[in-house]
């Protein structure tokens, strides 16, 4: 006899109640683990969607900050090569306010997106934020105001961005200054 024939003979020998009991065991042994697995997969997808949504909201906030910086172009915040042109008191105040907004945004990104042990996708997202922070930390005017800007901010975030600023300053100091031909 084949295994299927033996199984069929066994099932036929069972009463109606015994068949229902057998089916309940099958559901328990197969269905319950499958339901748990499906639930866990759905929760993982929901978490990923929530993380994507948070990342998009943060990126929108950063884009809005860049729009503010463009609207205040007289402060030259978006210039890669920073020239410390003299600013009047009103311009200094606006620049400081924009730096406060930026530090607040960086802190929010740090709190919601940074973790010691990140998966590959989270690490990719975080690296983009770290790149933005490093870019701003290369600016001498931002570094100069940073300790004051961090007053009252999250301690871990403050330590993190200050270490980035120190590292960027060290890297900038290692670069050779440009040669100035025809200098007076």
N, C-alpha and C positions, 0 to 999 in steps of 0.2 A: 504494500500500500504506500501511496505517496503521502507526503506530509499534509498536503491540502485535503486529501481524502480523509485522513485520520482526523484532522481538525473539524471537517464537516460532520463526521460521524459523532465526534465529541459534542459539538454544538447541538446536534439533533437529539442527543440523549439528555440534554438539559431541559429543565422546566422553564416556563415563561419567566418566573421570578429569578431563577439562576442566570438566565441570559441577561436580564437587566443588571444584575449584580456584576456579572462579568464585564458588561459594557461600562459600568461605573468605574471598575478597576482600570479599564483601558483608558478612559477619559482622565482618570487621576494620574496614571503613569505617563501618558503621552500628552494629553491636552494641557494639564497644569504647567509642566515645564515649558511647553510651547507658548502658553499665554504669558508666562513670566518673561520669557525671552522677547516676545513681541512688545510687551510693556516696556522693558528696558531699552529696546531699540527706539521706540517712540520717544521716551524721555531723553535719550541721547540726541535725537534729531531736534527736539524742542530746545534743548540747551544750546546746540549749535546755532539754531535760528535766533535765539535770544542774544547770543554772543555776536552774531552778525549784525543784528539790529543795534546793539550798543555801539559796535564799531562804526556803523554808518552814522549814528547820531553824533559820535565824537568827531568823525571826519567832517560832517556838516558844520559843527561848531568851529572847527579849525578853518574851514573854507570861509565861514562868516568872519572870523578874525582877519583872514587875509584881505577880505573885502574892506574891513575897517582900516587895515594898514594902507590899502590903495587909496581910500578916501582921505587919508592923512599923508599923502605922498610927500608933503613938505618935510616930514620927519625922516624920510629915506629909510624906512624900516625894511624894505624889500630888496635893497641893494646888497649884492653879494660882497662887494668890496666896500666895506664900511669906511666912510670918511667922517671924522668927527667935526662936522661943520658946526659953528656956533648956533645955538638955539636960544630963542628968547624964552622968558619964563612960562608963557602960555604953551609954547611948543614942548618944553621940558615936562610940563604937567600932563599934557596929552600923551607924550611918549611913555611916561611912567604909568599912566592909567592903562595904556595898551599893553605894557609889559605885565601889569597886574592881571589883566584879562587872560593873557597868554599863560602865565604861571598857574592861574586857577584852572585853565583848561588842561594843562599838562598834569596837574595834580589829580584832576578827575580821571584822566586817562590812566594814570598810574594806579589809582585806587581800584578802578573797575577792570583794568586789562592786564596789570602786571602780577605775576606770581613767580615764585622761585622755580617751580617745576611746571613748565608749560608744554603742551603738546605742540606738534609741528605747526599747526595752523595758528594757534595762539602766539607762538614765538614769532611767526611771520608778521602778524598784526602788530605785536609789540615792537618789533624792529623798526617798523615805519615810524612809530611814535618816538622811539629813541633817536632815529635819524633827525626828526624835527627838533627835538631837544638839543641835540648836538649842534645842529645848524645855528640855532639861536645862541647857544653857549659859545660859539666862535666869535660872537660880537663882543668887543670890549665894553661897550655901554651896557649891554645886558648883564654881563658878568659883574660889572661894577655895582649894579643895583640889586643883584640877585640875593645877597644875604638879607637885605631889607625887605625885598619882595617875599621872601620865605617866612617872614615873621608870622607866627600863628598857623602855619601850614603843617600838614602831616609830617611827623618826624622822619619816617622812613622815606617818604618822597623827597623831603629836603636833603637828606643824606645822599640819596640817589642822584638828584640833579646837580648837587654840589660836586659830587665825584666826577660826573660828566663834564662839568665846567672846568674843573681842575685838569682833567685829562686833555680836554680840547686846548686849554691854555698852554699846557706843556707841549702838546704837538705843534701848536702854532709857534712857540718859541724856538723849536728845533728847526723850523724852516728857515732857510737863508733869506735875508732881506733882498729885495730886488736890487740889482746893480744900477746905479744911477750914473749914466754917462753924461758928460757935459755938465757936471755939477759945478756950482759956483765955488 
